[in-house]
Amino acid sequence: MRESVTPTRAGRRVLSSIVLSVCFAVLSACGGGGGDSPPTPPQPQPAALPDSVSITTATAATDIEATFQFKPSNDTSVAGINYAWTFGDGGSSALPQPSYKYAKAGDYKVELKISNSAGQSRSATFSVSLDNKSHLTGLSCDEAQQGGWCRVYPKEQRAELVAVRFADAAAGWAVGEKGKILRTTDGGASWIEQIGGATVTQAEFEFDRVLIFDRSTAWAHSNYGNLHYTSDGGASWRLIGSSYVKVPGEHTKYLGEFIVQGRLGLIGYETDNPERPAFVSRDGGASWLPIDPEVQWAQPDGTLWRVDEGRVSRSVDLGTSFHPTGLTVGAGARLIFVAHDNQYLSVFEVGDGFYTLWRSRDGGSTWVPLRVSFPMNYGASKLYQIGPDAYLARLGGGLFRSVDGGQTFVAQPPVVKYNYTDVTVLSYNVIVVPTWLGAMISGDGGATWQSMNSPVPNQAFDADRPAYTYPYPKFQQIDVNTLISWGWPDNPGVYSSKDHGQSWRLIVGQTPNESAVLKSFLALTSTRLLAITDKGALRLSTDAGRTWATKLQGTAGTAAKLLRSGDGGTVWLSGSFDAWLPSQSLKRSIDGGDTWQELPVAASLYDFNFMNAKFGWARSATGMSTTRDGGESWIAICQGDSCPPAATALSFRDELNGVAVSRSTSYKTRDGGKTWTTASLPSNLVTSGYKSLDYRLALAGEAGAWASLLACDSQGSHLPWVCSTALLQSSDGGSTWARAELAIDDEAVNVIGFFDAQHGWVHTPNRRQINFTQDGGKTWTQRAVPFVSSAGIQFNDMRTGWMLNQDGELFATGTGGATVPPAMAAGPR
């Protein structure tokens, strides 16, 4: 009989487990199971993320021309990893290794986030700093590799060449404003700038003449009376003395100049003080001695002539002693000294109703008189000797010629008239006569004449200008066929002609295209610019400002300005370019300035501004108007006291929200300018009682605003102006304002610009700086600018900027400006 066993509770659980396992095994083997649902599959494991990730790029570029290939450090072939890139300028990508090209220069923070299906993530950042220097290639810049500020227009510093002199057909110098000395040894085909050693402010320093002894030895004389000397062809110059004490603003009359065997004479005295003696030098200009104030003429060989109570005497030792010549003239007569050479001399005596020509054939030892009669009772105002027995006389408004020793004078052709300046006798055959109607030239001693062409087509003398204001050109003949000319009206170039002025070639200086003075500009892109010149012409450049084409010609009104919509594209020009139109007009271009359309606007409207291609605003004498069609029609929206005062800075954020600031009040509109609410500016602004006020305003992002207020007052006619300035910031759209940290009491904020709520700049000219912020004004970075006073400044992004100085010279930067020298760096903000 088998023994019965009763399992314990634990034993029963084990037994049950065994039985169930057996049953499941049997069911599985038999294909049964008694159910229709399959078993739940196992869940896939999430992709494994690396412990860290970083960003690399194969493009080691720093300019916006570059395309970046961004790559994470992890293996991008692993499935299950998601990529989220942001490039810092609003762009994004979900590709593992995206390519990206930035549209604007600046500093950008690239961010990458990788994640898996489990929600795990890793992130990395990468900094990109991009300049915009491609349009500056080949320009002269103040830092290496197109860094800092680069001169765009004109190619060289604007400095007119005042005097040119050649020693022979190949070697010569040109001197002029701002201490400029240029040297050529190939007839003007190429020029090298030399350092003359200016000792006064460069902007005020000007060489007014150059004297040449030979290819190696020359003197350059300045408007301050200083004399600079070279004996090595200009490789080095040194200041050697002063010909006389020059008082700026006084007029100098030169009696002559000569260089003879190391002796130098620059004979001149101040016309405001005729008793001041002239000076000569016996040691090449190192020291100067006064000479008798009665000296009236200096021959090219250094002989000096004086007249004392009608007695004519001469000196051959630079004024140490004078000896009578036996010639006595009327005590009150006016004398004109001329010479063919050192032996053939003439003195023309203009007395009371009579004219006597005294001639000498032995250098002035003996004289023979000839009584002269002139046609139509003219008295000679100037006499020129063009040969041993040949003369030209300028009589009234015409020119007369004698070839019989002065016995008869014959009028030259009628076209050689209206001359009120010196005839230029280049040689005894080649004579140039500038006239109201243009320059005339003779190649046969005055027997025949022909018109001389201007170096610039269609640029002739202005017959309506007073004769004494003419900047008549100057000439030098350097060989039988070659003429050099400079000083043509509104033309700073030096030209060469091989055919007696019928055609000209620019050899040094700026062309008229380069010489145009830009008064204002607008940079549409890095390469496309518009500008208004001092002559009222509107010009367009498509090569970053290097060359310009005139699009509109005329006289611009004083309020003429170029405007661009905030979203780019459309351009406007306000102010008249036609003397027959009202003082205020409006033109529009939709093709970047190539063509312009006149818009019909009321003459009472002024101060036009535009936010986009359609919406704009303008002021009138009584209120304010807006346009919704780009300026084709205008609607008055507020009148009188319901508008911000005329003396405000005004801007719109969109078609409804606008802000304005004045001396002590800010204005805000939410309905497109129909109604305005006011708020007081901080009370610590010192602007009351000041005569000159300037307001600037810039909107930053959806709610930010910046404003600068500059107030100046004159303390007297001979005292400097006193100015107060403030930089203000608003973070609520202009409802409330606070003093910004950048404000410095002793400097003026000139211009403000903001691209968004975080990125912007202000110009502080007294410190010659641009101040950039990338965090809404919490911190600022300073960069240097090339000059203190600017006629215009514009930045298209945080690196691409333009500046125009008071001389009409345009500079550009693709780096935000030059590195700030330590001495210029601003203190704590």
Salt bridges, closest charged atoms under 4 A:
ASP107 OD1 - ARG799 NH2 2.40
ASP131 OD1 - ARG799 NH1 2.44
ASP168 OD2 - ARG215 NE 2.73
GLU193 OE2 - LYS180 NZ 3.31
ASP208 OD1 - HIS221 ND1 2.99
GLU250 OE1 - ARG276 NH1 3.91
GLU257 OE1 - ARG209 NH1 2.31
GLU270 OE2 - ARG276 NH1 3.97
ASP292 OD2 - ARG306 NH1 2.38
GLU309 OE1 - ARG311 NH2 3.89
ASP389 OD1 - ARG359 NH1 3.72
ASP389 OD1 - ARG361 NH2 2.73
ASP422 OD1 - LYS382 NZ 2.96
ASP490 OD1 - LYS535 NZ 3.73
GLU514 OE2 - LYS155 NZ 3.63
ASP594 OD2 - ARG528 NH2 2.67
ASP594 OD1 - LYS551 NZ 3.45
GLU598 OE1 - LYS587 NZ 2.93
ASP607 OD1 - LYS561 NZ 3.06
ASP607 OD2 - ARG619 NE 2.89
GLU632 OE2 - ARG588 NH2 2.68
GLU655 OE1 - ARG628 NE 3.29
ASP694 OD2 - ARG696 NH2 3.28
ASP745 OD1 - ARG739 NH2 3.61
GLU747 OE2 - ARG767 NE 3.67
ASP756 OD1 - HIS759 ND1 3.01
ASP807 OD2 - LYS178 NZ 3.10
GLU809 OE2 - ARG151 NH1 3.49
